[in-house]
């Protein structure tokens, strides 16, 4: 049975959970004032905004709402909105997330706090937020650790399905999937970043649900796409083109929409309006794809296949990501996106790790590992000159 079925929405089986989930999930990172602290202060305009966004999404057939303990006010705003909805509790699913804490009892506390904040009796889905590094992996899987606690809570009826989200490197994601411990995975994959294709394939082989994180914002700030990119994907909006690329893969079941206001739903519904119920990837999309590939081939960085053979870098430079952002800036005029993301890189972080490219020492360890024989040090210095913007450097050391 499909919860909250709507004729204009599409639904897919979410792996071994056997839940029929809408191909769009309402992600709730972007509620008005949602990141303002303290978390328990809920301004009236935030309450109205969150309610209107949730109600609009559900009215259009969305049946999964995704949140996290780390989204500051999000859980509490959802909890205040749910009793006001025209839909009943069994018309939709709720997913929350929390980090895999070194203290296993903290994991229990996080889940109970999420349940209390949301005002529900249990969570349909709960994910580790996220398995991004070896420490997270160990906290999750060690005996008596976070996963054991979540499985206890599942037996107690407080959580139905367990998964993990990740911003980690492909090999770590593959290891976590291969354990067979999870029902679903939330990860990054979209037109402009495909390095997790192998993880999606393995997850599908293990009958896991596959949830795509932030396909349009971290997927390229596509809501604010530059005019040249709008021309490259015409007559489709870059958001529509990207979402159809994602949904053309039957191994993917849902993707998050970070709506900040109700009117934003209209753009996403256009993704589902294929002419004559044509497949998501048909003649129009293939024509745009050829145009994009032709434009990309004009850049020397087109040769970089993001194979990650160049890693690890002794200076902790995230070489594939730096070159990818430089390529997008050159070919698709996505310089503001590249500057912002480059500025968010943190050599000591786990969410978007990487040191500034200009600290390359030209040790040349990466050169023999590159199958395309790129002069990586030269490309890194050029990328830094292109992407560095003093106003957007939030984490990098000087």
C-alpha positions, 0 to 999 in steps of 0.5 A: 500500500502506498501512503498519501498516494497522489496521481502526479507523484511517483513511488518506488520500493525503498529496498528491503524496508518494503516501504513505497516511498515518493521519489521526492522526500521533504528535506527539512534543513531549510526552514525559516530561521531553522539554524538559529539557536537556541533550538527550543525557541520557535518564532511564529514565522518559523512555525508558519513557514514549516507548517506551510512547507510540510503541508504543501509537500504532502498535498503533492504526494510526498510521503517521507519527511527527513530531519536530523538532530543536527538541524537545530530547530527542525525536529521541533518545528516538524513536531509542532506542524504535524498535528495541524496537517490534514493528513494523518500520522499513518499517511507519511513516514518520518526519518531522523538522524544523529551522529554515531556517538562514542558513548553508546548510551548517547545514541539511545538519548538521541533517538528518544529526544527525536521521538519527543521533539517530533511528538510521535511514538516511534520513528519509521526510519533512523540513520547515523548522521553520518559515517564519514570517517574511520572514527564514525565507522568504529563508533557504529560497529564496535561491540556494544556501540551505536549500532547495537543500541539502535538494534535494541531500540528496533526490538523495543519498537522505537525504530522500524528501519536503520540506515546511515547517511554519509559524506565520506570517501567511496571506499568507506561507504562501500565498506559500510554497505558491505556489512549488510547491517543497514536497510538504507543509505543516504549519499551524494550522487547527481549529474555533476558528481557520480563517484558514488555510482559503485556504492549505489550498485552495491546497495541495490545488490543488497536490497537497500533503499537508496536516498540521494542527499542534497541533489540540487544545492550541493549538487551545484547550487542549481536553484541559483544556476548561472545564465550560461548553465540555464542555456546549456540545459534549455529547454529544461531548468538545470534542476529538472535536468539533474533530477531526471538524470537521477530518477532515470536510475532505477537503483535510486529510490528517492531524493531530498528536496530542501524546500524553504518555501511552499512555492518551490515545490512547483519546480520539482513537480515539473521533473515528473511531467514527462511528455506522454509519460516518456522515460525520465531519460529520453530524447530531450534529456539525451540531447542536452547531455550531448551538449553538456559533454561537448562543452565539457570536452573543451576543458583539459580537466575533462580527462579527470575521471574522479577515480581517486587514484591520486589520493591520499595526498600527503598534504590532505588536498582533496584533489578530485574535488578541487579539480571537479569544482575547477572544471565546473567553473570553467565549463558550466560557469559555476564559479560561485558554487566552486568558490563557496564549496572550496571555502567550506573545505576543512583539512581537519573536517569529515563532512567536506575534507580537504586542505587548500590546493596552494599548499601542494609541495609538488612532491609528485606522488600523485603523478604516476597514479593518474591514469590520464597523466594530468600534471596535477600540481599545476592543475591544483595551483591553477584551481586555487587561483580560480576558486579562492575567494577571501569572503568565502573561506569559512574553514581553511587556514591562511 
